[in-house]
Amino acid sequence: VRADSALSTNAGAALRMDPSARHGDNLIKDILQLKQYNNHN
């Protein structure tokens, strides 16, 4: 689970740095934050 969380975080960071993915940034961020929350609790 921890490795999966790290992988998701890295993927999210890469997407946020990609201008072409900007339009989906908020949705991606929300999903990743929820995923991390579920992993830590």
C-alpha positions as CSV (number, residue, x, y, z in Angstrom):
1,V,0.0,0.0,0.0
2,R,2.8,2.4,0.9
3,A,4.6,1.8,-2.4
4,D,1.3,2.2,-4.3
5,S,0.8,5.5,-2.5
6,A,4.3,6.7,-3.4
7,L,3.7,5.7,-7.0
8,S,0.4,7.6,-7.2
9,T,2.0,10.7,-5.6
10,N,4.8,10.6,-8.2
11,A,2.4,10.2,-11.0
12,G,0.3,13.0,-9.7
13,A,3.3,15.3,-9.4
14,A,4.4,14.5,-13.0
15,L,0.9,15.2,-14.3
16,R,0.7,18.5,-12.4
17,M,4.0,19.5,-14.1
18,D,2.6,18.7,-17.5
19,P,0.8,21.8,-19.0
20,S,-1.3,19.5,-21.2
21,A,-2.8,17.8,-18.1
22,R,-3.7,21.1,-16.3
23,H,-7.4,20.8,-17.0
24,G,-7.5,17.6,-15.0
25,D,-5.3,18.8,-12.2
26,N,-8.0,19.4,-9.6
27,L,-9.7,16.1,-10.2
28,I,-6.4,14.2,-10.1
29,K,-5.3,16.0,-7.0
30,D,-8.6,15.3,-5.2
31,I,-8.4,11.6,-6.1
32,L,-4.8,11.3,-5.0
33,Q,-5.5,13.1,-1.7
34,L,-8.4,10.8,-1.0
35,K,-6.3,7.8,-1.9
36,Q,-3.5,8.9,0.5
37,Y,-6.1,9.6,3.2
38,N,-7.4,6.1,2.9
39,N,-3.9,4.6,2.9
40,H,-2.9,6.4,6.1
41,N,-6.2,5.8,8.1
